[in-house]
Amino acid sequence: MKTIRTAMVDKHELRIVLKNDIHVGLIFGPDKTRLAMIEGLSADEVWQILLNKLAQSSPRYFGFDGAITHFQKFFPNGFKDAAFLDKERNYKEGALKLLGDALPLAQALESQDMGEKVLRVFQRTNLLSPFEKTRLQELLRGKSADAFIRAAAGFAQGDRSMLGVLERILKPHDCAKWTIVTYLPFLWCPKAHMFLKPEVTKDFAERVGHRFAHDYSPRLETGVYDSLLDLARQTDAALAPLAPQDWIDIQSFIWVVGDYQAPADLPRPV
């Protein structure tokens, strides 16, 4: 057997060995006890399964069934619950409409002098922190505004190389954050892009046993975003009985399950 990949993740060793053209994935605990073994033809596929299995070993794991149960303690009627629409969906739809009216994606690659209008879209929701909004205000009222909006539009249209462009534009403003990078694509294309609030999304991934809990990095890297989209797709599929409209519902579900503080006028789960 030949070891072809190994890494330490949360004090666990993940290892892939090649045995008779079969890739064997192993997880060892902090005490070196073997916790899991899986086989596959592709090293990349085996590695992703190992990361998912490691996430499922968390004491906080309760799977998608547990996530749905938790969500419905807040919103018994799911995505059609009047309280959900009022507290979680309607204001995001308002921001989506505001962006669509001010700057449709088809026009955004050629946009000029749209910083103020786009700033109002960011200010429409509470998805960003007040500190992020302050830094973003300086950016969108400065000379880098057009470059940022065009790069965000390119990313929304599928050009992953724009992540590097966005990092170069945003870093001098201390804005090279996943929240800022994913906000506009999410509102332009809520069936294909996902907004990333890192801590709550990592927490959610740990609870449902998805590798994003370990894949996440604050660096604007394609692999991180691919893992996020995989999490969104798996969540969307698991929630089919609740009939989510789009990934606005999925993002809200992640938020509610990951780290939701119920408004005072909603019952808290028991």
C-alpha positions as CSV (number, residue, x, y, z in Angstrom):
1,M,0.0,0.0,0.0
2,K,1.2,3.5,-0.8
3,T,0.0,6.6,1.1
4,I,-0.9,9.3,-1.5
5,R,-2.5,11.9,0.7
6,T,-2.7,12.8,4.3
7,A,-3.7,15.7,6.5
8,M,-4.5,16.7,10.1
9,V,-8.1,18.1,10.5
10,D,-9.3,19.0,13.9
11,K,-6.8,16.7,15.6
12,H,-7.9,13.8,13.3
13,E,-5.6,12.3,10.7
14,L,-7.2,11.7,7.3
15,R,-5.2,9.4,5.0
16,I,-5.7,7.9,1.5
17,V,-3.7,4.9,0.5
18,L,-3.6,3.1,-2.8
19,K,-4.2,-0.6,-2.7
20,N,-4.5,-2.7,-5.9
21,D,-5.8,0.4,-7.8
22,I,-8.4,1.1,-5.2
23,H,-8.2,4.2,-3.1
24,V,-8.8,3.5,0.6
25,G,-9.7,6.4,2.8
26,L,-9.0,6.2,6.6
27,I,-9.8,8.5,9.5
28,F,-7.8,8.2,12.8
29,G,-8.8,9.9,16.0
30,P,-6.6,11.9,18.3
31,D,-5.6,8.7,20.1
32,K,-4.7,7.1,16.7
33,T,-7.7,4.8,16.8
34,R,-9.1,4.1,13.3
35,L,-12.6,5.6,13.2
36,A,-13.6,5.0,9.6
37,M,-12.5,3.3,6.3
38,I,-14.0,3.8,2.9
39,E,-13.0,2.7,-0.6
40,G,-13.4,4.3,-4.1
41,L,-11.8,4.7,-7.5
42,S,-11.2,8.4,-7.3
43,A,-8.9,9.9,-4.7
44,D,-10.8,13.2,-4.8
45,E,-14.1,11.5,-4.2
46,V,-12.7,9.5,-1.3
47,W,-11.3,12.6,0.2
48,Q,-14.6,14.4,0.1
49,I,-16.3,11.5,1.7
50,L,-13.7,11.4,4.5
51,L,-14.4,15.1,5.2
52,N,-18.1,14.5,5.3
53,K,-17.7,11.5,7.6
54,L,-15.5,13.6,9.9
55,A,-18.2,16.3,10.0
56,Q,-20.7,13.7,10.9
57,S,-18.6,12.6,13.9
58,S,-19.1,16.0,15.6
59,P,-21.2,15.8,18.8
60,R,-23.3,18.7,17.3
61,Y,-24.3,16.6,14.3
62,F,-28.0,15.9,13.9
63,G,-28.4,15.6,10.1
64,F,-30.9,17.1,7.8
65,D,-33.8,15.5,9.6
66,G,-32.7,17.1,12.8
67,A,-32.2,20.4,11.0
68,I,-35.7,20.4,9.6
69,T,-37.1,19.6,13.0
70,H,-35.2,22.5,14.5
71,F,-36.3,24.9,11.8
72,Q,-40.0,23.9,12.2
73,K,-39.8,24.7,15.9
74,F,-39.5,28.3,14.8
75,F,-41.6,28.1,11.7
76,P,-44.1,25.2,11.8
77,N,-45.4,25.9,8.3
78,G,-41.9,25.9,6.8
79,F,-41.2,28.4,4.1
80,K,-44.9,29.3,3.8
81,D,-45.1,30.3,7.4
82,A,-46.3,33.9,7.7
83,A,-43.6,34.6,10.4
84,F,-40.9,33.2,8.1
85,L,-42.0,35.4,5.2
86,D,-42.2,38.4,7.5
87,K,-38.9,37.9,9.4
88,E,-36.7,36.1,6.9
89,R,-37.8,36.3,3.3
90,N,-39.6,39.4,2.4
91,Y,-36.8,41.9,3.1
92,K,-34.3,39.8,1.0
93,E,-36.8,39.7,-1.9
94,G,-37.0,43.5,-1.5
95,A,-33.2,43.8,-1.9
96,L,-33.4,41.4,-4.9
97,K,-36.0,43.5,-6.6
98,L,-34.1,46.7,-5.8
99,L,-31.0,45.3,-7.4
100,G,-32.9,44.0,-10.4
101,D,-34.5,47.4,-11.0
102,A,-31.3,49.4,-10.5
103,L,-28.8,47.2,-12.3
104,P,-29.9,43.9,-14.0
105,L,-27.1,41.4,-14.3
106,A,-27.1,41.6,-18.1
107,Q,-26.2,45.3,-17.8
108,A,-23.8,45.1,-14.9
109,L,-20.7,44.1,-16.9
110,E,-20.8,47.5,-18.6
111,S,-22.0,49.5,-15.6
112,Q,-20.7,52.9,-14.8
113,D,-21.3,55.2,-11.8
114,M,-23.6,52.7,-10.1
115,G,-21.9,52.8,-6.7
116,E,-24.6,54.7,-4.9
117,K,-27.5,52.5,-6.2
118,V,-25.6,49.3,-5.4
119,L,-24.8,50.7,-1.9
120,R,-28.5,51.0,-1.3
121,V,-28.9,47.3,-2.1
122,F,-26.3,46.4,0.5
123,Q,-28.0,48.7,3.0
124,R,-31.4,47.1,2.4
125,T,-30.6,44.0,4.5
126,N,-28.9,43.0,7.7
127,L,-26.8,40.3,6.1
128,L,-23.6,42.4,6.5
129,S,-22.4,43.7,9.8
130,P,-22.4,47.5,10.5
131,F,-18.6,47.5,10.2
132,E,-18.7,45.8,6.8
133,K,-21.3,48.3,5.6
134,T,-19.1,51.2,6.7
135,R,-16.1,49.9,4.8
136,L,-18.3,49.1,1.8
137,Q,-19.7,52.6,1.8
138,E,-16.2,54.0,1.3
139,L,-15.5,51.5,-1.5
140,L,-18.7,52.2,-3.4
141,R,-18.3,55.9,-3.1
142,G,-14.7,55.7,-4.4
143,K,-12.8,55.1,-7.6
144,S,-12.9,51.3,-7.2
145,A,-16.7,51.0,-7.3
146,D,-17.2,50.3,-11.0
147,A,-14.4,47.7,-11.0
148,F,-15.9,45.9,-8.0
149,I,-19.5,45.8,-9.5
150,R,-18.2,44.6,-12.8
151,A,-16.1,41.8,-11.2
152,A,-19.0,40.8,-9.0
153,A,-21.2,40.6,-12.2
154,G,-18.6,38.5,-14.0
155,F,-18.4,36.1,-11.0
156,A,-22.2,35.9,-11.0
157,Q,-22.1,35.0,-14.7
158,G,-19.8,32.1,-14.0
159,D,-16.3,33.5,-14.4
160,R,-14.5,32.0,-11.3
161,S,-11.3,33.9,-12.2
162,M,-13.1,37.0,-10.9
163,L,-12.5,35.8,-7.3
164,G,-8.9,36.8,-7.7
165,V,-9.9,40.1,-9.3
166,L,-12.3,40.8,-6.5
167,E,-9.6,40.0,-3.9
168,R,-7.2,42.5,-5.5
169,I,-9.9,45.2,-5.7
170,L,-11.3,44.7,-2.2
171,K,-8.2,44.0,-0.1
172,P,-7.0,47.6,0.1
173,H,-10.4,48.5,1.5
174,D,-10.4,45.6,4.0
175,C,-13.4,44.3,2.1
176,A,-12.0,41.0,0.8
177,K,-14.7,39.1,2.7
178,W,-17.0,36.3,1.6
179,T,-20.0,38.2,2.8
180,I,-19.2,41.1,0.4
181,V,-18.1,38.9,-2.5
182,T,-21.2,36.7,-2.5
183,Y,-23.9,39.3,-1.7
184,L,-24.6,40.6,-5.2
185,P,-24.3,37.3,-7.1
186,F,-26.7,35.8,-4.5
187,L,-29.3,38.5,-5.2
188,W,-28.7,38.5,-9.0
189,C,-29.0,34.7,-9.2
190,P,-30.7,33.2,-6.2
191,K,-31.1,29.8,-7.8
192,A,-27.4,29.4,-8.6
193,H,-25.4,31.4,-6.1
194,M,-25.2,31.4,-2.3
195,F,-24.5,34.1,0.2
196,L,-21.8,33.1,2.6
197,K,-21.9,34.1,6.2
198,P,-18.9,32.1,7.4
199,E,-19.4,31.2,11.1
200,V,-23.1,30.3,10.8
201,T,-22.6,28.3,7.6
202,K,-19.7,26.3,9.2
203,D,-21.9,25.7,12.2
204,F,-24.7,24.5,9.9
205,A,-22.4,22.3,7.9
206,E,-21.2,20.6,11.1
207,R,-24.8,20.0,12.2
208,V,-25.7,18.3,8.9
209,G,-22.4,16.5,8.4
210,H,-21.1,18.3,5.3
211,R,-17.4,18.8,4.5
212,F,-17.8,22.6,4.3
213,A,-17.2,22.6,8.0
214,H,-13.6,21.7,7.2
215,D,-13.3,23.1,3.7
216,Y,-13.9,26.7,4.7
217,S,-11.1,29.3,4.5
218,P,-11.3,33.1,4.7
219,R,-9.2,33.2,1.5
220,L,-11.3,33.8,-1.7
221,E,-10.6,30.4,-3.2
222,T,-12.6,28.5,-5.7
223,G,-12.6,25.3,-3.7
224,V,-14.3,27.0,-0.8
225,Y,-17.0,28.3,-3.0
226,D,-17.5,25.0,-4.7
227,S,-17.9,23.4,-1.3
228,L,-20.5,26.0,-0.4
229,L,-22.5,25.4,-3.5
230,D,-22.4,21.6,-2.9
231,L,-23.7,22.3,0.6
232,A,-26.5,24.5,-0.9
233,R,-27.4,21.8,-3.4
234,Q,-27.5,19.0,-0.8
235,T,-29.6,21.2,1.5
236,D,-32.0,22.1,-1.4
237,A,-32.5,18.4,-2.2
238,A,-33.0,17.4,1.5
239,L,-35.6,20.2,1.8
240,A,-37.7,19.1,-1.2
241,P,-40.7,18.2,1.0
242,L,-40.8,21.9,2.2
243,A,-40.6,23.2,-1.4
244,P,-38.1,26.0,-1.1
245,Q,-38.6,28.6,-3.8
246,D,-34.9,29.3,-4.4
247,W,-31.7,29.7,-2.4
248,I,-33.0,32.7,-0.5
249,D,-35.0,30.1,1.4
250,I,-31.9,27.8,1.6
251,Q,-29.8,30.6,3.0
252,S,-32.5,31.5,5.5
253,F,-32.7,27.8,6.5
254,I,-29.0,27.7,7.1
255,W,-29.2,30.9,9.2
256,V,-32.1,29.5,11.3
257,V,-30.5,26.2,12.0
258,G,-26.9,27.4,12.3
259,D,-27.3,30.3,14.8
260,Y,-30.8,31.7,15.0
261,Q,-31.9,34.1,17.7
262,A,-35.7,34.2,17.5
263,P,-37.3,37.7,17.6
264,A,-39.1,38.4,20.8
265,D,-42.5,37.9,19.1
266,L,-41.7,34.3,18.0
267,P,-41.7,31.3,20.3
268,R,-38.4,29.8,21.1
269,P,-37.7,26.1,20.5
270,V,-37.7,23.7,23.4
